[in-house]
């Protein structure tokens, strides 16, 4: 999925928004959208996933922020598989903690 399509382009590094970045869909569809979490191969924040956890997925971290995107957009993206449950549960828990923290700050 491309960062421009998810809104993460505003957080892009100096070399520009990523195209074809791995994203993880978390949660059930709501209002024609699903929530996605991007993976980064740089940085130290997020849930670490080793190389080969899913065939075609490089070592990296699923970051602690997410975005809702249209289901039709995700349906057009290549699926490389399912993240093993132990990592998926960590990503979901990270998102819940991040969301709770943000609500307390508001």
N, C-alpha and C positions, 0 to 999 in steps of 0.2 A: 504494500500500500504506500502511496506517496504522502509525504508530510503536508503538502499543499492541500490534499483532500481531507486531512484530519484536523488541520489548524495548528499542527505542531511546527509549521514552517516559521512561525514567529519566534521560535526558540532555537532556530537552526544555527549551526556553527558557521564560521566565516566562509567555509567552502560551499554554503548554500543548503537548501532543504534536501533531504534524502529522497530518492525515488526507490521504490521497491523495498522499503524497510519492513522487516518482520513486525507484525502486530499480533497480539493475542486478544481474542474475543473473550470477554468475561461477562457472565450474567446472561439473563434471558432477554429476548427482544422486548422493547417497550416503545410504543408510538412510532413504529416503523424504523427504529434505530437499535443499534447494539453498542455496547461500551467496549472500546478497544484500548489496549495498553501497548505502547511502543517498546521495542527492544533497542538497546544501544550497545555497541561493541566497545564503547569508551566510557570512562567514568566509573565511579565507585558506589553510586546510589542505586538501590533496587535489588531485586531478587536475582541472584546469580544462577545462570543456567550453563552447564558445561557444553563444550563442543560435542555434537553427536547425540544430545538428549532427544532431538528429533532430527531425522535425516534431512540434511540441507540447512539446518539452523546452526549458525556459528556461535561460539562462546560469547556470552554477553550478559546483560542485565535487563530485566523488564523493570522499567522505571516506576516511581511511585505516583505518577499522574496518568490520567486517562482522558478520553474524549468520546462523546457519543457520535456515531456516524450512521449514515443511511444504510439499511440492510442491502439495498440495491448496489451500493458501492462495494460492500464486502463480498457480495455474491459474484462480482466480476473479478475479484482478486484470486490469485493462485493459492490454493490451500496445500501446505506441505505436511499437514498432519496435526496430531493432538499432543499437547504438552503433557508429559507424565504427571499424574495426579499430585505427587509430592511438590512439584514446582507450581502447578496451577493453584493449589491451595495456598501456598505462600504468597503468590501474586494477589489473589483475592483478599487475603488477610491484610496485606500491605495497603491495598486500595481502601479497605474498610477503615484502617487506622488513619490514613491520609485524609479521607472524607470526614471522619469524626473530628480530627484536629482542625480542619478548615472551618467546620461549622462552629467550633468553639471560638475561633478567631474572629468570626464575622460580627 
